[in-house]
């Protein structure tokens, strides 16, 4: 049986995606956009990070992390228990 991290329909293949949002939008809003692009990957399974910040919190805005145009974020599958 496949684990959550290996669900093929989530299309996590190391690709680079481009998403445009206003800096006043929340990290949660970004996760919702990614859910649509990645074939329905639930937002509660997404873990976003950027240089120097391993975990972006859903309630914070993109401006709170000083994210600028062209900023690269990493997306990982959140695993229960932090493992």
N, CA, C and O atoms as CSV, one atom per row, in Angstrom:
chain,resi,resn,atom,element,x,y,z
A,1,UNK,N,N,0.851,-1.181,0.000
A,1,UNK,CA,C,0.000,0.000,0.000
A,1,UNK,C,C,0.896,1.243,0.000
A,1,UNK,O,O,1.825,1.315,0.804
A,2,UNK,N,N,0.643,2.241,-0.892
A,2,UNK,CA,C,1.496,3.415,-0.950
A,2,UNK,C,C,1.297,4.307,0.271
A,2,UNK,O,O,0.197,4.396,0.815
A,3,UNK,N,N,2.367,4.961,0.690
A,3,UNK,CA,C,2.278,5.915,1.796
A,3,UNK,C,C,1.881,7.268,1.240
A,3,UNK,O,O,1.887,7.473,0.026
A,4,UNK,N,N,1.528,8.207,2.138
A,4,UNK,CA,C,1.160,9.550,1.701
A,4,UNK,C,C,2.280,10.211,0.901
A,4,UNK,O,O,2.021,10.922,-0.070
A,5,UNK,N,N,3.522,9.971,1.311
A,5,UNK,CA,C,4.658,10.623,0.662
A,5,UNK,C,C,4.860,10.139,-0.768
A,5,UNK,O,O,5.534,10.806,-1.552
A,6,UNK,N,N,4.296,9.002,-1.117
A,6,UNK,CA,C,4.529,8.464,-2.455
A,6,UNK,C,C,3.289,8.502,-3.345
A,6,UNK,O,O,3.278,7.860,-4.395
A,7,UNK,N,N,2.270,9.217,-2.965
A,7,UNK,CA,C,1.060,9.264,-3.778
A,7,UNK,C,C,1.361,9.908,-5.128
A,7,UNK,O,O,1.705,11.088,-5.200
A,8,UNK,N,N,1.233,9.146,-6.164
A,8,UNK,CA,C,1.580,9.608,-7.509
A,8,UNK,C,C,0.714,10.780,-7.959
A,8,UNK,O,O,1.176,11.640,-8.708
A,9,UNK,N,N,-0.520,10.819,-7.513
A,9,UNK,CA,C,-1.409,11.889,-7.979
A,9,UNK,C,C,-1.004,13.265,-7.448
A,9,UNK,O,O,-1.499,14.284,-7.930
A,10,UNK,N,N,-0.110,13.299,-6.461
A,10,UNK,CA,C,0.341,14.596,-5.941
A,10,UNK,C,C,1.427,15.217,-6.803
A,10,UNK,O,O,1.745,16.395,-6.638
A,11,UNK,N,N,1.994,14.459,-7.707
A,11,UNK,CA,C,2.940,14.969,-8.706
A,11,UNK,C,C,4.139,15.686,-8.086
A,11,UNK,O,O,4.550,16.731,-8.591
A,12,UNK,N,N,4.702,15.155,-7.016
A,12,UNK,CA,C,5.911,15.728,-6.422
A,12,UNK,C,C,7.122,15.096,-7.101
A,12,UNK,O,O,7.588,14.027,-6.707
A,13,UNK,N,N,7.616,15.774,-8.118
A,13,UNK,CA,C,8.679,15.213,-8.945
A,13,UNK,C,C,9.887,16.127,-9.018
A,13,UNK,O,O,10.674,16.009,-9.957
A,14,UNK,N,N,10.065,17.024,-8.076
A,14,UNK,CA,C,11.202,17.927,-8.101
A,14,UNK,C,C,11.054,19.081,-9.069
A,14,UNK,O,O,12.025,19.784,-9.348
A,15,UNK,N,N,9.860,19.286,-9.584
A,15,UNK,CA,C,9.633,20.341,-10.554
A,15,UNK,C,C,9.584,21.714,-9.871
A,15,UNK,O,O,9.419,21.818,-8.656
A,16,UNK,N,N,9.730,22.742,-10.675
A,16,UNK,CA,C,9.626,24.115,-10.203
A,16,UNK,C,C,8.296,24.667,-10.703
A,16,UNK,O,O,8.018,24.648,-11.902
A,17,UNK,N,N,7.486,25.154,-9.785
A,17,UNK,CA,C,6.189,25.735,-10.126
A,17,UNK,C,C,6.246,27.236,-9.904
A,17,UNK,O,O,6.955,27.710,-9.016
A,18,UNK,N,N,5.519,27.970,-10.692
A,18,UNK,CA,C,5.444,29.413,-10.535
A,18,UNK,C,C,4.021,29.778,-10.114
A,18,UNK,O,O,3.053,29.463,-10.806
A,19,UNK,N,N,3.915,30.445,-8.972
A,19,UNK,CA,C,2.613,30.850,-8.443
A,19,UNK,C,C,2.702,32.325,-8.079
A,19,UNK,O,O,3.667,32.753,-7.445
A,20,UNK,N,N,1.696,33.107,-8.477
A,20,UNK,CA,C,1.673,34.540,-8.166
A,20,UNK,C,C,0.625,34.821,-7.104
A,20,UNK,O,O,-0.544,34.464,-7.247
A,21,UNK,N,N,1.071,35.469,-6.038
A,21,UNK,CA,C,0.180,35.881,-4.952
A,21,UNK,C,C,0.615,37.249,-4.465
A,21,UNK,O,O,1.764,37.644,-4.661
A,22,UNK,N,N,-0.290,37.969,-3.837
A,22,UNK,CA,C,0.042,39.245,-3.216
A,22,UNK,C,C,0.722,38.967,-1.885
A,22,UNK,O,O,0.390,37.988,-1.216
A,23,UNK,N,N,1.667,39.811,-1.493
A,23,UNK,CA,C,2.410,39.579,-0.253
A,23,UNK,C,C,1.524,39.617,0.995
A,23,UNK,O,O,1.930,39.140,2.055
A,24,UNK,N,N,0.334,40.173,0.877
A,24,UNK,CA,C,-0.584,40.217,2.029
A,24,UNK,C,C,-1.340,38.909,2.224
A,24,UNK,O,O,-2.022,38.725,3.232
A,25,UNK,N,N,-1.217,38.007,1.265
A,25,UNK,CA,C,-1.902,36.722,1.396
A,25,UNK,C,C,-1.132,35.820,2.341
A,25,UNK,O,O,0.068,35.990,2.557
A,26,UNK,N,N,-1.843,34.867,2.892
A,26,UNK,CA,C,-1.246,33.979,3.891
A,26,UNK,C,C,-0.551,32.783,3.238
A,26,UNK,O,O,-0.779,32.463,2.071
A,27,UNK,N,N,0.287,32.149,4.019
A,27,UNK,CA,C,0.922,30.907,3.584
A,27,UNK,C,C,-0.173,29.871,3.324
A,27,UNK,O,O,-0.049,29.054,2.411
A,28,UNK,N,N,-1.242,29.901,4.120
A,28,UNK,CA,C,-2.372,28.992,3.905
A,28,UNK,C,C,-2.992,29.173,2.526
A,28,UNK,O,O,-3.384,28.194,1.892
A,29,UNK,N,N,-3.086,30.417,2.055
A,29,UNK,CA,C,-3.619,30.690,0.714
A,29,UNK,C,C,-2.695,30.119,-0.355
A,29,UNK,O,O,-3.159,29.600,-1.370
A,30,UNK,N,N,-1.398,30.214,-0.128
A,30,UNK,CA,C,-0.436,29.629,-1.053
A,30,UNK,C,C,-0.600,28.117,-1.111
A,30,UNK,O,O,-0.549,27.526,-2.189
A,31,UNK,N,N,-0.795,27.495,0.035
A,31,UNK,CA,C,-0.995,26.039,0.080
A,31,UNK,C,C,-2.260,25.633,-0.667
A,31,UNK,O,O,-2.290,24.581,-1.306
A,32,UNK,N,N,-3.304,26.456,-0.595
A,32,UNK,CA,C,-4.533,26.158,-1.324
A,32,UNK,C,C,-4.289,26.201,-2.829
A,32,UNK,O,O,-4.813,25.366,-3.567
A,33,UNK,N,N,-3.495,27.172,-3.288
A,33,UNK,CA,C,-3.152,27.252,-4.712
A,33,UNK,C,C,-2.348,26.020,-5.131
A,33,UNK,O,O,-2.576,25.449,-6.197
A,34,UNK,N,N,-1.408,25.621,-4.279
A,34,UNK,CA,C,-0.602,24.445,-4.583
A,34,UNK,C,C,-1.451,23.178,-4.608
A,34,UNK,O,O,-1.190,22.267,-5.394
A,35,UNK,N,N,-2.463,23.120,-3.751
A,35,UNK,CA,C,-3.363,21.965,-3.748
A,35,UNK,C,C,-3.999,21.785,-5.121
A,35,UNK,O,O,-4.094,20.668,-5.631
A,36,UNK,N,N,-4.426,22.879,-5.706
A,36,UNK,CA,C,-5.058,22.819,-7.030
A,36,UNK,C,C,-4.067,22.391,-8.112
A,36,UNK,O,O,-4.418,21.619,-9.004
A,37,UNK,N,N,-2.842,22.884,-8.038
A,37,UNK,CA,C,-1.821,22.576,-9.037
A,37,UNK,C,C,-1.309,21.143,-8.902
A,37,UNK,O,O,-0.997,20.494,-9.901
A,38,UNK,N,N,-1.226,20.657,-7.677
A,38,UNK,CA,C,-0.607,19.357,-7.416
A,38,UNK,C,C,-1.591,18.195,-7.343
A,38,UNK,O,O,-1.286,17.173,-6.730
A,39,UNK,N,N,-2.729,18.328,-7.938
A,39,UNK,CA,C,-3.657,17.206,-8.007
A,39,UNK,C,C,-4.371,16.906,-6.710
A,39,UNK,O,O,-4.669,15.746,-6.424
A,40,UNK,N,N,-4.656,17.939,-5.909
A,40,UNK,CA,C,-5.468,17.742,-4.714
A,40,UNK,C,C,-4.713,17.395,-3.453
A,40,UNK,O,O,-5.320,16.903,-2.501
A,41,UNK,N,N,-3.413,17.630,-3.405
A,41,UNK,CA,C,-2.651,17.358,-2.184
A,41,UNK,C,C,-3.211,18.208,-1.048
A,41,UNK,O,O,-3.180,19.436,-1.135
A,42,UNK,N,N,-3.722,17.590,0.015
A,42,UNK,CA,C,-4.345,18.352,1.100
A,42,UNK,C,C,-3.380,19.362,1.725
A,42,UNK,O,O,-2.192,19.082,1.888
A,43,UNK,N,N,-3.901,20.527,2.069
A,43,UNK,CA,C,-3.052,21.567,2.650
A,43,UNK,C,C,-2.446,21.127,3.979
A,43,UNK,O,O,-1.355,21.568,4.339
A,44,UNK,N,N,-3.139,20.268,4.702
A,44,UNK,CA,C,-2.598,19.822,5.988
A,44,UNK,C,C,-1.467,18.811,5.823
A,44,UNK,O,O,-0.821,18.448,6.807
A,45,UNK,N,N,-1.217,18.351,4.600
A,45,UNK,CA,C,-0.097,17.443,4.319
A,45,UNK,C,C,1.097,18.196,3.734
A,45,UNK,O,O,2.158,17.605,3.537
A,46,UNK,N,N,0.937,19.500,3.453
A,46,UNK,CA,C,2.001,20.295,2.853
A,46,UNK,C,C,2.840,20.975,3.929
A,46,UNK,O,O,2.306,21.525,4.892
A,47,UNK,N,N,4.144,20.930,3.756
A,47,UNK,CA,C,5.063,21.647,4.636
A,47,UNK,C,C,5.956,22.504,3.748
A,47,UNK,O,O,6.740,21.980,2.956
A,48,UNK,N,N,5.836,23.819,3.880
A,48,UNK,CA,C,6.605,24.752,3.067
A,48,UNK,C,C,7.739,25.346,3.888
A,48,UNK,O,O,7.590,25.616,5.080
A,49,UNK,N,N,8.863,25.544,3.235
A,49,UNK,CA,C,10.014,26.175,3.870
A,49,UNK,C,C,10.749,27.022,2.852
A,49,UNK,O,O,10.525,26.900,1.648
A,50,UNK,N,N,11.629,27.880,3.343
A,50,UNK,CA,C,12.477,28.683,2.466
A,50,UNK,C,C,13.833,28.831,3.135
A,50,UNK,O,O,14.038,28.353,4.251
A,51,UNK,N,N,14.753,29.490,2.455
A,51,UNK,CA,C,16.108,29.645,2.980
A,51,UNK,C,C,16.077,30.250,4.381
A,51,UNK,O,O,15.575,31.357,4.578
A,52,UNK,N,N,16.609,29.527,5.337
A,52,UNK,CA,C,16.694,30.023,6.706
A,52,UNK,C,C,15.465,29.774,7.556
A,52,UNK,O,O,15.518,29.930,8.776
A,53,UNK,N,N,14.351,29.386,6.932
A,53,UNK,CA,C,13.115,29.120,7.673
A,53,UNK,C,C,12.587,27.760,7.227
A,53,UNK,O,O,12.007,27.647,6.147
A,54,UNK,N,N,12.780,26.728,8.045
A,54,UNK,CA,C,12.385,25.384,7.617
A,54,UNK,C,C,10.881,25.141,7.575
A,54,UNK,O,O,10.430,24.205,6.914
A,55,UNK,N,N,10.088,25.973,8.273
A,55,UNK,CA,C,8.641,25.761,8.321
A,55,UNK,C,C,7.916,27.098,8.304
A,55,UNK,O,O,8.072,27.914,9.212
A,56,UNK,N,N,7.116,27.316,7.254
A,56,UNK,CA,C,6.287,28.517,7.173
A,56,UNK,C,C,4.927,28.204,7.784
A,56,UNK,O,O,4.319,27.185,7.457
A,57,UNK,N,N,4.450,29.070,8.666
A,57,UNK,CA,C,3.171,28.842,9.345
A,57,UNK,C,C,2.015,29.370,8.506
A,57,UNK,O,O,2.098,30.452,7.926
A,58,UNK,N,N,0.943,28.599,8.449
A,58,UNK,CA,C,-0.218,28.913,7.609
A,58,UNK,C,C,-0.807,30.286,7.884
A,58,UNK,O,O,-1.231,30.966,6.950
A,59,UNK,N,N,-0.844,30.704,9.117
A,59,UNK,CA,C,-1.519,31.955,9.475
A,59,UNK,C,C,-0.707,33.198,9.119
A,59,UNK,O,O,-1.262,34.292,9.011
A,60,UNK,N,N,0.600,33.038,8.936
A,60,UNK,CA,C,1.458,34.178,8.621
A,60,UNK,C,C,1.323,34.573,7.159
A,60,UNK,O,O,1.028,33.745,6.297
A,61,UNK,N,N,1.548,35.866,6.898
A,61,UNK,CA,C,1.504,36.341,5.515
A,61,UNK,C,C,2.851,36.090,4.844
A,61,UNK,O,O,3.856,35.830,5.506
A,62,UNK,N,N,2.846,36.173,3.536
A,62,UNK,CA,C,4.090,36.031,2.788
A,62,UNK,C,C,5.044,37.167,3.132
A,62,UNK,O,O,6.261,36.982,3.138
A,63,UNK,N,N,4.494,38.340,3.416
A,63,UNK,CA,C,5.318,39.492,3.793
A,63,UNK,C,C,6.042,39.251,5.116
A,63,UNK,O,O,7.143,39.763,5.314
A,64,UNK,N,N,5.452,38.491,6.010
A,64,UNK,CA,C,6.072,38.220,7.305
A,64,UNK,C,C,7.405,37.490,7.132
A,64,UNK,O,O,8.277,37.584,7.996
A,65,UNK,N,N,7.565,36.774,6.041
A,65,UNK,CA,C,8.797,36.044,5.764
A,65,UNK,C,C,9.676,36.777,4.742
A,65,UNK,O,O,10.685,36.240,4.284
A,66,UNK,N,N,9.286,38.003,4.390
A,66,UNK,CA,C,10.018,38.813,3.415
A,66,UNK,C,C,10.219,38.076,2.090
A,66,UNK,O,O,11.289,38.148,1.486
A,67,UNK,N,N,9.194,37.378,1.652
A,67,UNK,CA,C,9.280,36.653,0.380
A,67,UNK,C,C,9.126,37.641,-0.769
A,67,UNK,O,O,8.219,38.473,-0.766
A,68,UNK,N,N,10.013,37.545,-1.744
A,68,UNK,CA,C,10.014,38.457,-2.882
A,68,UNK,C,C,9.773,37.685,-4.166
A,68,UNK,O,O,9.724,36.455,-4.165
A,69,UNK,N,N,9.621,38.430,-5.281
A,69,UNK,CA,C,9.474,37.804,-6.597
A,69,UNK,C,C,10.624,36.835,-6.837
A,69,UNK,O,O,11.784,37.148,-6.569
A,70,UNK,N,N,10.286,35.664,-7.344
A,70,UNK,CA,C,11.301,34.691,-7.689
A,70,UNK,C,C,11.825,33.874,-6.521
A,70,UNK,O,O,12.722,33.050,-6.699
A,71,UNK,N,N,11.283,34.085,-5.336
A,71,UNK,CA,C,11.730,33.336,-4.156
A,71,UNK,C,C,11.388,31.859,-4.334
A,71,UNK,O,O,10.282,31.519,-4.754
A,72,UNK,N,N,12.328,30.995,-4.016
A,72,UNK,CA,C,12.081,29.563,-4.119
A,72,UNK,C,C,11.750,28.993,-2.753
A,72,UNK,O,O,12.454,29.225,-1.770
A,73,UNK,N,N,10.666,28.247,-2.718
A,73,UNK,CA,C,10.234,27.556,-1.503
A,73,UNK,C,C,10.357,26.057,-1.736
A,73,UNK,O,O,10.295,25.584,-2.871
A,74,UNK,N,N,10.529,25.333,-0.668
A,74,UNK,CA,C,10.549,23.876,-0.773
A,74,UNK,C,C,9.251,23.327,-0.207
A,74,UNK,O,O,8.740,23.812,0.802
A,75,UNK,N,N,8.735,22.320,-0.866
A,75,UNK,CA,C,7.508,21.665,-0.430
A,75,UNK,C,C,7.835,20.228,-0.071
A,75,UNK,O,O,8.424,19.490,-0.860
A,76,UNK,N,N,7.448,19.852,1.114
A,76,UNK,CA,C,7.615,18.475,1.576
A,76,UNK,C,C,6.267,17.961,2.031
A,76,UNK,O,O,5.364,18.736,2.345
A,77,UNK,N,N,6.139,16.650,2.063
A,77,UNK,CA,C,4.942,16.033,2.604
A,77,UNK,C,C,5.108,15.977,4.119
A,77,UNK,O,O,6.069,15.406,4.635
A,78,UNK,N,N,4.155,16.579,4.816
A,78,UNK,CA,C,4.182,16.549,6.266
A,78,UNK,C,C,3.844,15.148,6.727
A,78,UNK,O,O,2.816,14.587,6.347
A,79,UNK,N,N,4.706,14.595,7.540
A,79,UNK,CA,C,4.528,13.237,8.033
A,79,UNK,C,C,4.105,13.281,9.492
A,79,UNK,O,O,4.692,14.015,10.287
A,80,UNK,N,N,3.125,12.528,9.840
A,80,UNK,CA,C,2.623,12.506,11.205
A,80,UNK,C,C,3.739,12.102,12.154
A,80,UNK,O,O,4.459,11.137,11.897
A,81,UNK,N,N,3.885,12.833,13.247
A,81,UNK,CA,C,4.908,12.530,14.231
A,81,UNK,C,C,6.242,13.202,13.914
A,81,UNK,O,O,7.210,13.022,14.652
A,82,UNK,N,N,6.306,13.968,12.833
A,82,UNK,CA,C,7.516,14.702,12.491
A,82,UNK,C,C,8.652,13.845,11.977
A,82,UNK,O,O,9.790,14.311,11.924
A,83,UNK,N,N,8.385,12.619,11.600
A,83,UNK,CA,C,9.458,11.741,11.118
A,83,UNK,C,C,9.540,11.760,9.627
A,83,UNK,O,O,10.386,11.079,9.047
